[in-house]
Amino acid sequence: MTPPPRDGAPGTLLEAELREQPEVIARLVDRAPDEVRTLRRLTSGTAGVVVAARGSSDNAARYAQYLLPLRTGLPVGLAAPSLSTVYGRAPDVRGATVVAISQSGASPDVVAVLADARAQGCPTVAITNDPGSALAAQADHVLDMATGPERSVAATKTYTASLLGVALLALAMGAPDDEPEALRELAALPSRIAEAIRPADAAAVAQRLSGLTRAVAVGRGLNLCTAHEAALKITELTRALVIPYSPADLRHGPIAAVGPDTPVLLVAPDEPASASVRDLVPALRERGAPVVVLGPGADLPVPAEVPGWLSPLVCAVPAQALAWQLAVTRGVDIDHPGGLSKITTTR
């Protein structure tokens, strides 16, 4: 069981680190102009971007897959690290900027992607919380998350910091004329994230869903990453299996498995791709599925003023809080869930 809080302090590492996120993001935002200038010089003339990551960092890579083309027009591909470490066949990525995202910088297969890219003469960027890691050693530029130690097994502050790293890369590779307004929007992020930390709302939803054994999370476009991250967090903290889908992929067949015993989390901030997510509600209600909406004025509320391109940074927080509160309702040892380890080293 999770120990109770003492003297008003957070009762778990996860809660403490979740609540640190406004401060972490504020520190990164303060560095944004310098990071953008450095990244712009490094990536000038690039023809595309390849991103390598695992776990929560892979969900940050999904954000890059949408955000970078939106702001730069450049194609983005997700690396298949096992090509290097299992099959011994590194793809030709010359002309691309290759980005690796890893809070620990320790996963050998992600390191191998960056090393192969560097050997081919590509600009390489590491977004990591450990600037002394093996991954950082292969990077032309290290974007240090600088979150401080993250000891909770379930990543919170390193996830949102990695999303901000992606946002800074997109800003650097986009039109310079957009930078002043984008920096103003970034400056508001810490307060928006603080507004989104609402444990009471998450606890109320968790009480409704306390008995779940399976669920579905749905997002689209920029917030497909949020659906994937919500599914990951709830699964690892509660042992209930949660599967992420886009609306089209859910309608394509898996919706047949949705019913009264399968809650659905809809990630629907004020952003163009959310319309088709909200359009699922009638079909889900018809099937008797409990529906939880994450968005402005919804079950899991987020501020309405967040620019769409930055919405995943804010939407991640209520999803984290829901996973935390679901674990509380189920008596999980939140800082040691399911015998999991903080760092995995896939080869």
C-alpha angles and dihedrals in degrees: 000000000000112000115242119254116268124218092351093302121135111277097219139032088243093056093046092050093044089055092048092065100095090054093046092050092046090056092051093046089054088058094044100102092052093044091049093051092050094046092046091056092046098047100039111134096013117152098208146335133254118195127199123192146132135217116347088357088060087060089054086053089056087057089053090051089064105026100051096053090045094054101030109021089231122134117249127201131187114234122236100219095190089068087074102035103034106024099030092225115121111194120236105257099164111149093031132100108235118212126190121196119198129141091210100031086216107109107111096209093053090046089051092056091055093044092052091048093049091050087056091054097253123148106255129203128187120200102195145139091227114062089182094057129116088252093054090052089064095050130097086206129021117206099201112209087204092196094145118238115334107205101167112100090224107069117230115147095033090053096054090041090054090050089054089050088056090048091053091050091051090049092049093050095045133076112309090219089067094057102088094053092042091052090051089052091048091052090062094053100090093056092045091051090048089053090052094058098095110150093174092060091046091048092053091053091044091056089055091050101035095120098049119135096174136015144165129236119201130195137146139208113345091006099049082094090057092054090051093047093047090051091050095048095047092045096049094044100042107023088232108131111240120184122200122219142168113238092254093049091049092050091047092075117305091083085077088074093052118102144122092314094049115072117202124214112205116199103207116156122165094285131116097251092057094076093079090046092056090045088069093068098088093049092047093048089050089057091049095244117156105243125206119186124204111201144081111331092357136123089280101032128208128182113275095219097070114119111242095240090059098039096104090064091058098035091055091067100063088044089055091047092051092052090048094049093045088054090050092053090051096048094243121166090242097198093048105035120174096340090291125159126225095231128038122190109206116189 
